[in-house]
Amino acid sequence: MQYEYDATGEKCPLPLVKTRLILKKMQADDSCVLRIADSGSKIDIPKLLSKQGYPFIQRQRDKTTIELHIKNR
C-alpha cells in the first residue's frame, strides 16, 4: 500500500505526530509520500526517519516544500 500525506498546510508538531501514526500502520513493502513545508517539520521528520532506520529520499518540490519518499524498513 502507498500512503500519501500532504502536510503543507500544517505546523509542527502535527505533521510529526501524523507521520508516526502512518509509520506504525505501514506493513512490509508499504511506502509513503509525505509533503511538508513547516521549517520545524523539515528538520524533525527526517531526523526521526534516520533514527528509526526508515530509508527515505528527500527532494525539494518548490521553494517552501520538500517531499519525502519513505519505504518501510
Biopython code that builds the backbone (N, CA, C, O; Angstrom):
import numpy as np
from Bio.PDB.StructureBuilder import StructureBuilder

atoms = [
    (1, "MET", "N", (0.843, -1.176, 0.000)),
    (1, "MET", "CA", (0.000, 0.000, 0.000)),
    (1, "MET", "C", (0.890, 1.241, 0.000)),
    (1, "MET", "O", (1.954, 1.263, 0.618)),
    (2, "GLN", "N", (0.435, 2.256, -0.698)),
    (2, "GLN", "CA", (1.163, 3.521, -0.673)),
    (2, "GLN", "C", (0.326, 4.557, 0.065)),
    (2, "GLN", "O", (-0.807, 4.853, -0.313)),
    (3, "TYR", "N", (0.904, 5.091, 1.112)),
    (3, "TYR", "CA", (0.267, 6.160, 1.862)),
    (3, "TYR", "C", (0.714, 7.489, 1.267)),
    (3, "TYR", "O", (1.822, 7.606, 0.743)),
    (4, "GLU", "N", (-0.152, 8.479, 1.352)),
    (4, "GLU", "CA", (0.197, 9.817, 0.902)),
    (4, "GLU", "C", (-0.327, 10.804, 1.926)),
    (4, "GLU", "O", (-1.491, 10.752, 2.321)),
    (5, "TYR", "N", (0.552, 11.709, 2.351)),
    (5, "TYR", "CA", (0.170, 12.685, 3.372)),
    (5, "TYR", "C", (0.711, 14.046, 2.970)),
    (5, "TYR", "O", (1.922, 14.247, 2.882)),
    (6, "ASP", "N", (-0.202, 14.979, 2.725)),
    (6, "ASP", "CA", (0.168, 16.343, 2.367)),
    (6, "ASP", "C", (0.009, 17.208, 3.608)),
    (6, "ASP", "O", (-1.107, 17.567, 3.985)),
    (7, "ALA", "N", (1.126, 17.539, 4.237)),
    (7, "ALA", "CA", (1.124, 18.334, 5.461)),
    (7, "ALA", "C", (1.571, 19.768, 5.209)),
    (7, "ALA", "O", (2.011, 20.455, 6.131)),
    (8, "THR", "N", (1.461, 20.216, 3.972)),
    (8, "THR", "CA", (1.981, 21.548, 3.646)),
    (8, "THR", "C", (1.243, 22.669, 4.369)),
    (8, "THR", "O", (1.811, 23.745, 4.555)),
    (9, "GLY", "N", (0.017, 22.454, 4.773)),
    (9, "GLY", "CA", (-0.732, 23.494, 5.481)),
    (9, "GLY", "C", (-0.714, 23.340, 6.985)),
    (9, "GLY", "O", (-1.409, 24.075, 7.688)),
    (10, "GLU", "N", (0.072, 22.390, 7.501)),
    (10, "GLU", "CA", (0.071, 22.108, 8.939)),
    (10, "GLU", "C", (1.393, 22.508, 9.575)),
    (10, "GLU", "O", (2.441, 22.492, 8.931)),
    (11, "LYS", "N", (1.324, 22.865, 10.841)),
    (11, "LYS", "CA", (2.501, 23.287, 11.610)),
    (11, "LYS", "C", (2.901, 22.184, 12.585)),
    (11, "LYS", "O", (2.071, 21.394, 13.034)),
    (12, "CYS", "N", (4.189, 22.151, 12.897)),
    (12, "CYS", "CA", (4.735, 21.212, 13.871)),
    (12, "CYS", "C", (4.043, 21.447, 15.222)),
    (12, "CYS", "O", (3.847, 22.605, 15.591)),
    (13, "PRO", "N", (3.677, 20.445, 15.950)),
    (13, "PRO", "CA", (4.075, 19.035, 15.860)),
    (13, "PRO", "C", (3.104, 18.141, 15.103)),
    (13, "PRO", "O", (3.336, 16.935, 15.027)),
    (14, "LEU", "N", (2.018, 18.682, 14.535)),
    (14, "LEU", "CA", (1.017, 17.838, 13.887)),
    (14, "LEU", "C", (1.583, 16.939, 12.783)),
    (14, "LEU", "O", (1.263, 15.751, 12.774)),
    (15, "PRO", "N", (2.407, 17.439, 11.851)),
    (15, "PRO", "CA", (2.965, 16.536, 10.838)),
    (15, "PRO", "C", (3.816, 15.409, 11.436)),
    (15, "PRO", "O", (3.793, 14.284, 10.937)),
    (16, "LEU", "N", (4.554, 15.703, 12.484)),
    (16, "LEU", "CA", (5.375, 14.683, 13.133)),
    (16, "LEU", "C", (4.499, 13.605, 13.764)),
    (16, "LEU", "O", (4.778, 12.415, 13.616)),
    (17, "VAL", "N", (3.456, 14.008, 14.455)),
    (17, "VAL", "CA", (2.543, 13.055, 15.101)),
    (17, "VAL", "C", (1.856, 12.182, 14.055)),
    (17, "VAL", "O", (1.786, 10.963, 14.210)),
    (18, "LYS", "N", (1.350, 12.801, 12.994)),
    (18, "LYS", "CA", (0.662, 12.031, 11.955)),
    (18, "LYS", "C", (1.624, 11.110, 11.204)),
    (18, "LYS", "O", (1.244, 10.007, 10.812)),
    (19, "THR", "N", (2.855, 11.551, 11.003)),
    (19, "THR", "CA", (3.852, 10.696, 10.344)),
    (19, "THR", "C", (4.137, 9.471, 11.200)),
    (19, "THR", "O", (4.243, 8.363, 10.675)),
    (20, "ARG", "N", (4.260, 9.653, 12.498)),
    (20, "ARG", "CA", (4.481, 8.498, 13.395)),
    (20, "ARG", "C", (3.336, 7.495, 13.292)),
    (20, "ARG", "O", (3.569, 6.286, 13.282)),
    (21, "LEU", "N", (2.096, 7.992, 13.214)),
    (21, "LEU", "CA", (0.942, 7.097, 13.088)),
    (21, "LEU", "C", (0.989, 6.315, 11.778)),
    (21, "LEU", "O", (0.695, 5.120, 11.756)),
    (22, "ILE", "N", (1.357, 6.982, 10.691)),
    (22, "ILE", "CA", (1.475, 6.297, 9.398)),
    (22, "ILE", "C", (2.569, 5.235, 9.460)),
    (22, "ILE", "O", (2.380, 4.122, 8.969)),
    (23, "LEU", "N", (3.706, 5.568, 10.058)),
    (23, "LEU", "CA", (4.808, 4.610, 10.162)),
    (23, "LEU", "C", (4.385, 3.366, 10.933)),
    (23, "LEU", "O", (4.796, 2.257, 10.589)),
    (24, "LYS", "N", (3.566, 3.536, 11.973)),
    (24, "LYS", "CA", (3.093, 2.377, 12.740)),
    (24, "LYS", "C", (2.160, 1.497, 11.925)),
    (24, "LYS", "O", (2.136, 0.280, 12.112)),
    (25, "LYS", "N", (1.386, 2.101, 11.016)),
    (25, "LYS", "CA", (0.443, 1.348, 10.182)),
    (25, "LYS", "C", (1.130, 0.612, 9.049)),
    (25, "LYS", "O", (0.617, -0.401, 8.574)),
    (26, "MET", "N", (2.278, 1.096, 8.605)),
    (26, "MET", "CA", (2.927, 0.548, 7.422)),
    (26, "MET", "C", (3.340, -0.909, 7.619)),
    (26, "MET", "O", (3.916, -1.287, 8.640)),
    (27, "GLN", "N", (3.026, -1.709, 6.604)),
    (27, "GLN", "CA", (3.398, -3.120, 6.572)),
    (27, "GLN", "C", (4.607, -3.287, 5.647)),
    (27, "GLN", "O", (5.074, -2.325, 5.038)),
    (28, "ALA", "N", (5.102, -4.519, 5.553)),
    (28, "ALA", "CA", (6.213, -4.803, 4.636)),
    (28, "ALA", "C", (5.840, -4.382, 3.225)),
    (28, "ALA", "O", (4.711, -4.596, 2.784)),
    (29, "ASP", "N", (6.780, -3.788, 2.525)),
    (29, "ASP", "CA", (6.618, -3.316, 1.148)),
    (29, "ASP", "C", (5.727, -2.079, 0.997)),
    (29, "ASP", "O", (5.496, -1.633, -0.126)),
    (30, "ASP", "N", (5.224, -1.519, 2.093)),
    (30, "ASP", "CA", (4.458, -0.277, 2.018)),
    (30, "ASP", "C", (5.414, 0.899, 1.870)),
    (30, "ASP", "O", (6.596, 0.806, 2.202)),
    (31, "SER", "N", (4.883, 2.001, 1.367)),
    (31, "SER", "CA", (5.670, 3.223, 1.257)),
    (31, "SER", "C", (4.769, 4.418, 1.536)),
    (31, "SER", "O", (3.547, 4.292, 1.628)),
    (32, "CYS", "N", (5.397, 5.572, 1.668)),
    (32, "CYS", "CA", (4.652, 6.784, 1.980)),
    (32, "CYS", "C", (5.298, 7.971, 1.269)),
    (32, "CYS", "O", (6.521, 8.108, 1.255)),
    (33, "VAL", "N", (4.474, 8.816, 0.687)),
    (33, "VAL", "CA", (4.934, 10.079, 0.126)),
    (33, "VAL", "C", (4.412, 11.170, 1.046)),
    (33, "VAL", "O", (3.208, 11.283, 1.275)),
    (34, "LEU", "N", (5.317, 11.956, 1.560)),
    (34, "LEU", "CA", (4.987, 12.984, 2.546)),
    (34, "LEU", "C", (5.470, 14.336, 2.039)),
    (34, "LEU", "O", (6.619, 14.472, 1.619)),
    (35, "ARG", "N", (4.594, 15.335, 2.079)),
    (35, "ARG", "CA", (4.965, 16.702, 1.688)),
    (35, "ARG", "C", (4.858, 17.604, 2.901)),
    (35, "ARG", "O", (3.824, 17.647, 3.567)),
    (36, "ILE", "N", (5.945, 18.333, 3.186)),
    (36, "ILE", "CA", (5.960, 19.237, 4.342)),
    (36, "ILE", "C", (6.562, 20.584, 3.963)),
    (36, "ILE", "O", (7.458, 20.672, 3.124)),
    (37, "ALA", "N", (6.045, 21.635, 4.605)),
    (37, "ALA", "CA", (6.536, 22.988, 4.349)),
    (37, "ALA", "C", (6.998, 23.674, 5.636)),
    (37, "ALA", "O", (7.770, 24.630, 5.582)),
    (38, "ASP", "N", (6.538, 23.202, 6.774)),
    (38, "ASP", "CA", (6.893, 23.798, 8.062)),
    (38, "ASP", "C", (8.376, 23.583, 8.370)),
    (38, "ASP", "O", (8.882, 22.467, 8.250)),
    (39, "SER", "N", (9.063, 24.643, 8.763)),
    (39, "SER", "CA", (10.515, 24.558, 8.978)),
    (39, "SER", "C", (10.894, 23.569, 10.083)),
    (39, "SER", "O", (11.897, 22.866, 9.962)),
    (40, "GLY", "N", (10.111, 23.508, 11.148)),
    (40, "GLY", "CA", (10.400, 22.558, 12.220)),
    (40, "GLY", "C", (10.232, 21.121, 11.764)),
    (40, "GLY", "O", (11.033, 20.253, 12.113)),
    (41, "SER", "N", (9.191, 20.871, 10.986)),
    (41, "SER", "CA", (8.938, 19.520, 10.470)),
    (41, "SER", "C", (10.018, 19.087, 9.488)),
    (41, "SER", "O", (10.374, 17.910, 9.436)),
    (42, "LYS", "N", (10.539, 20.027, 8.715)),
    (42, "LYS", "CA", (11.599, 19.704, 7.753)),
    (42, "LYS", "C", (12.856, 19.200, 8.447)),
    (42, "LYS", "O", (13.644, 18.466, 7.851)),
    (43, "ILE", "N", (13.045, 19.584, 9.683)),
    (43, "ILE", "CA", (14.192, 19.117, 10.468)),
    (43, "ILE", "C", (13.831, 17.850, 11.234)),
    (43, "ILE", "O", (14.564, 16.861, 11.204)),
    (44, "ASP", "N", (12.684, 17.894, 11.928)),
    (44, "ASP", "CA", (12.314, 16.815, 12.845)),
    (44, "ASP", "C", (11.967, 15.496, 12.160)),
    (44, "ASP", "O", (12.360, 14.434, 12.642)),
    (45, "ILE", "N", (11.242, 15.543, 11.050)),
    (45, "ILE", "CA", (10.786, 14.298, 10.426)),
    (45, "ILE", "C", (11.946, 13.516, 9.798)),
    (45, "ILE", "O", (12.046, 12.313, 10.041)),
    (46, "PRO", "N", (12.831, 14.140, 9.001)),
    (46, "PRO", "CA", (13.980, 13.360, 8.510)),
    (46, "PRO", "C", (14.856, 12.807, 9.646)),
    (46, "PRO", "O", (15.398, 11.707, 9.542)),
    (47, "LYS", "N", (14.984, 13.577, 10.720)),
    (47, "LYS", "CA", (15.756, 13.106, 11.875)),
    (47, "LYS", "C", (15.100, 11.866, 12.484)),
    (47, "LYS", "O", (15.792, 10.905, 12.822)),
    (48, "LEU", "N", (13.776, 11.879, 12.626)),
    (48, "LEU", "CA", (13.031, 10.725, 13.150)),
    (48, "LEU", "C", (13.214, 9.511, 12.249)),
    (48, "LEU", "O", (13.470, 8.408, 12.730)),
    (49, "LEU", "N", (13.082, 9.715, 10.942)),
    (49, "LEU", "CA", (13.215, 8.598, 9.996)),
    (49, "LEU", "C", (14.602, 7.972, 10.063)),
    (49, "LEU", "O", (14.733, 6.748, 10.061)),
    (50, "SER", "N", (15.627, 8.800, 10.123)),
    (50, "SER", "CA", (17.002, 8.287, 10.220)),
    (50, "SER", "C", (17.216, 7.537, 11.522)),
    (50, "SER", "O", (17.811, 6.460, 11.539)),
    (51, "LYS", "N", (16.734, 8.107, 12.600)),
    (51, "LYS", "CA", (16.913, 7.488, 13.921)),
    (51, "LYS", "C", (16.229, 6.129, 13.999)),
    (51, "LYS", "O", (16.748, 5.201, 14.621)),
    (52, "GLN", "N", (15.051, 6.012, 13.359)),
    (52, "GLN", "CA", (14.300, 4.754, 13.417)),
    (52, "GLN", "C", (14.645, 3.794, 12.281)),
    (52, "GLN", "O", (14.091, 2.697, 12.207)),
    (53, "GLY", "N", (15.552, 4.197, 11.401)),
    (53, "GLY", "CA", (16.038, 3.294, 10.366)),
    (53, "GLY", "C", (15.167, 3.168, 9.133)),
    (53, "GLY", "O", (15.263, 2.170, 8.420)),
    (54, "TYR", "N", (14.322, 4.146, 8.860)),
    (54, "TYR", "CA", (13.492, 4.113, 7.658)),
    (54, "TYR", "C", (14.273, 4.689, 6.477)),
    (54, "TYR", "O", (14.759, 5.817, 6.559)),
    (55, "PRO", "N", (14.403, 3.943, 5.388)),
    (55, "PRO", "CA", (15.055, 4.512, 4.201)),
    (55, "PRO", "C", (14.120, 5.525, 3.549)),
    (55, "PRO", "O", (12.922, 5.281, 3.408)),
    (56, "PHE", "N", (14.679, 6.657, 3.156)),
    (56, "PHE", "CA", (13.855, 7.681, 2.510)),
    (56, "PHE", "C", (14.696, 8.498, 1.548)),
    (56, "PHE", "O", (15.919, 8.581, 1.666)),
    (57, "ILE", "N", (14.005, 9.096, 0.596)),
    (57, "ILE", "CA", (14.609, 10.018, -0.360)),
    (57, "ILE", "C", (13.925, 11.360, -0.155)),
    (57, "ILE", "O", (12.699, 11.445, -0.083)),
    (58, "GLN", "N", (14.730, 12.395, -0.063)),
    (58, "GLN", "CA", (14.195, 13.737, 0.149)),
    (58, "GLN", "C", (14.489, 14.590, -1.079)),
    (58, "GLN", "O", (15.610, 14.598, -1.589)),
    (59, "ARG", "N", (13.471, 15.305, -1.545)),
    (59, "ARG", "CA", (13.701, 16.218, -2.665)),
    (59, "ARG", "C", (12.936, 17.515, -2.442)),
    (59, "ARG", "O", (11.878, 17.540, -1.813)),
    (60, "GLN", "N", (13.494, 18.575, -2.969)),
    (60, "GLN", "CA", (12.868, 19.892, -2.875)),
    (60, "GLN", "C", (11.799, 19.972, -3.952)),
    (60, "GLN", "O", (12.097, 19.841, -5.139)),
    (61, "ARG", "N", (10.575, 20.183, -3.547)),
    (61, "ARG", "CA", (9.469, 20.239, -4.511)),
    (61, "ARG", "C", (9.294, 21.640, -5.091)),
    (61, "ARG", "O", (9.091, 21.800, -6.294)),
    (62, "ASP", "N", (9.374, 22.647, -4.234)),
    (62, "ASP", "CA", (9.359, 24.047, -4.658)),
    (62, "ASP", "C", (10.107, 24.859, -3.602)),
    (62, "ASP", "O", (10.825, 24.287, -2.781)),
    (63, "LYS", "N", (9.950, 26.164, -3.611)),
    (63, "LYS", "CA", (10.739, 26.993, -2.687)),
    (63, "LYS", "C", (10.476, 26.682, -1.219)),
    (63, "LYS", "O", (11.371, 26.843, -0.389)),
    (64, "THR", "N", (9.273, 26.243, -0.883)),
    (64, "THR", "CA", (8.932, 26.039, 0.529)),
    (64, "THR", "C", (8.656, 24.588, 0.910)),
    (64, "THR", "O", (8.615, 24.265, 2.098)),
    (65, "THR", "N", (8.469, 23.729, -0.050)),
    (65, "THR", "CA", (8.010, 22.364, 0.243)),
    (65, "THR", "C", (9.056, 21.311, -0.104)),
    (65, "THR", "O", (9.693, 21.361, -1.156)),
    (66, "ILE", "N", (9.214, 20.354, 0.814)),
    (66, "ILE", "CA", (10.025, 19.180, 0.496)),
    (66, "ILE", "C", (9.105, 17.961, 0.440)),
    (66, "ILE", "O", (8.052, 17.925, 1.077)),
    (67, "GLU", "N", (9.526, 16.981, -0.327)),
    (67, "GLU", "CA", (8.780, 15.746, -0.462)),
    (67, "GLU", "C", (9.691, 14.604, 0.001)),
    (67, "GLU", "O", (10.846, 14.507, -0.413)),
    (68, "LEU", "N", (9.156, 13.759, 0.854)),
    (68, "LEU", "CA", (9.890, 12.608, 1.361)),
    (68, "LEU", "C", (9.224, 11.339, 0.828)),
    (68, "LEU", "O", (8.012, 11.165, 0.955)),
    (69, "HIS", "N", (10.020, 10.463, 0.237)),
    (69, "HIS", "CA", (9.555, 9.153, -0.210)),
    (69, "HIS", "C", (10.132, 8.148, 0.786)),
    (69, "HIS", "O", (11.340, 7.913, 0.826)),
    (70, "ILE", "N", (9.247, 7.566, 1.583)),
    (70, "ILE", "CA", (9.640, 6.696, 2.697)),
    (70, "ILE", "C", (9.285, 5.263, 2.388)),
    (70, "ILE", "O", (8.175, 4.976, 1.939)),
    (71, "LYS", "N", (10.220, 4.356, 2.624)),
    (71, "LYS", "CA", (9.951, 2.921, 2.492)),
    (71, "LYS", "C", (9.938, 2.309, 3.885)),
    (71, "LYS", "O", (10.591, 2.796, 4.808)),
    (72, "ASN", "N", (9.185, 1.238, 4.008)),
    (72, "ASN", "CA", (9.190, 0.537, 5.287)),
    (72, "ASN", "C", (10.530, -0.165, 5.461)),
    (72, "ASN", "O", (11.129, -0.626, 4.489)),
    (73, "ARG", "N", (10.990, -0.242, 6.683)),
    (73, "ARG", "CA", (12.313, -0.847, 6.907)),
    (73, "ARG", "C", (12.268, -2.341, 6.861)),
    (73, "ARG", "O", (13.297, -2.996, 7.030)),
]
sb = StructureBuilder()
sb.init_structure("model")
sb.init_model(0)
sb.init_chain("A")
sb.init_seg("    ")
for serial, (resi, resn, name, xyz) in enumerate(atoms, 1):
    if name == "N":
        sb.init_residue(resn, " ", resi, " ")
    sb.init_atom(name, np.array(xyz, "f"), 0.0, 1.0, " ", f" {name:<3s}", serial, name[0])
structure = sb.get_structure()
